[in-house]
Amino acid sequence: MDITKASIRQKVWNFLEEKNIACFPRPVHHRIPNFKGAAAANERLKDLEAFQGARTVKVNPDKPQEHARFLTLEARKTLLVPTPRLRTGLFNRIVPPSNPSKDDLRKCSTSRGVREFSLPIGLDSHMTVDIIIIGSVAVSRKGYRIGKGEGYADMEFAMMSTMGAVDQHTTVVTTVHDCQVMDDIPDHLIGSHDLTVDYILTPTQTIRCDRDRPKPSGIVWSKLDSEKFAQIPILKTLRDREQKAGKDVRLKDEVVAGAGNHGN
């Protein structure tokens, strides 16, 4: 049987559930899986120079990265969290109450806290993101990452790249269980639009990836279909800007249709 991203996801999700490594919310299928030892994996962030020196940190909103959000707030760094499914914008800044206690910061780190204590950040914020912390379903020592299959982490990085908030030197970290680390993910499964990672943190180890692929340098419009484009309103603004700048912003179905017309 051919190895695909879908088959790798299924194998990892099944293993986490069967071995009872999975944690709430369960089942972990079709999610960035939460796992036993997630807090310990995130705790390793404190030893990374890239995290220590960071002023602005972007963390995905999933449960297994909750402790990463807490550590960011505890260190008095600016915490950005993507808006759910990018429906209302790109990301929000989490603003805790004044003179917060540790309990306050823990509350701000939860999914509910992310909703209650957030301030929208616009496309013209001229913000620099120093480090990105994301979840994964599977990841290889080369830094090849497989998410849950919806492409939001890849798209978020591409959007931030278009805004000038990130570049090839921006550190990307994923926190996972040891069983989610693959010796090898086939090269052909990872495209130019896929986000690769620099570090993998697990409950037992910190892995510096031998990354051999560049990170996305902008939105690859030809990879986006019109359905996905319509689901994410912020893409229209970005596409209009890039079109005015003279870039090819045809969507996947438009490219295919154009090729078909050319052949007639």
Secondary structure, DSSP 8 states (H G I E B T S, - for coil): ----HHHHHHHHHHHHHHTT-B-SSSS-TTS---BTTHHHHHHGGGG-HHHHT-SEEEE--SGGGHHHHHHHHHTT-EEEEE-GGGSS-SEEEE---SS--HHHHHHHHSHHHHHHTEEEE-TT------EEEE--SEEETT--EE-SSS-HHHHHHHHHHHHTS--TTSEEEEE--GGGEES---GGG--TTS---SEEE-SS-EEE----S----S--GGG--HHHHHH-THHHHHHHHHHHTT-----HHHHHHHHHHHT-
